[in-house]
Amino acid sequence: VSYRYGQSNENGFDCSGFVKYVYGNFGYELPHSSYEQYHKTQHLDKQKAQPGDLVFFITYGHHISHVGIYIGDNTFIHSPSRGRSVCIDSLDSDYYRRHLVGFGSVLK
């Protein structure tokens, strides 16, 4: 599915819309903002992160601006940016390693 700013449905997702959509399918209600999603989680050390936890980044500015879902083995799934589709990336890549803020477990 392609990136679409402000969207959270099968026609397209932005990063937080993707997380909201996936978690919504499991009965969780999350806001449509990576910054707000960050504040709805219990923050975790990387060593304690489990598949399904959220991973947060500051990609511009001074606040959380990107989110994905950790899937294990130092990888995560996300809706990255305009012109790209939902994909899996490595937290070992230079870009994501530089912008990583941390992990969070979603609270019900």
C-alpha positions, 0 to 999 in steps of 0.5 A: 500500500502506498504512502498517503499523508493523513490516511489510515486505510487500505487506500494508503497510509502515512506512518502513524496511520499505518500503526493506527490501522494495524493496532485498530485491527487488534482492538487498540485505539491509537491517535493519528500522530506519531508524537501522540502515539509515543506518549501513549506507550510505555517506553522500553530499552531496545533490549526489551523490545518485542515484535509488535512494539512501536519504534519511534524516530525524530526525522525532522524538527525536535519531536517524534515525527516517524513511527513503525512496528518492530518485527524482531531481528532489528527490523521494523515495518512502516510507511516511510514517505511519499513515493514509497510503499509500506516496507520492512527496513533495518534499524541498522541502516545509517539513516534509521540508526541516526534518527532512532529515539526508542521503543514503546509498548502500547498500553490498552 
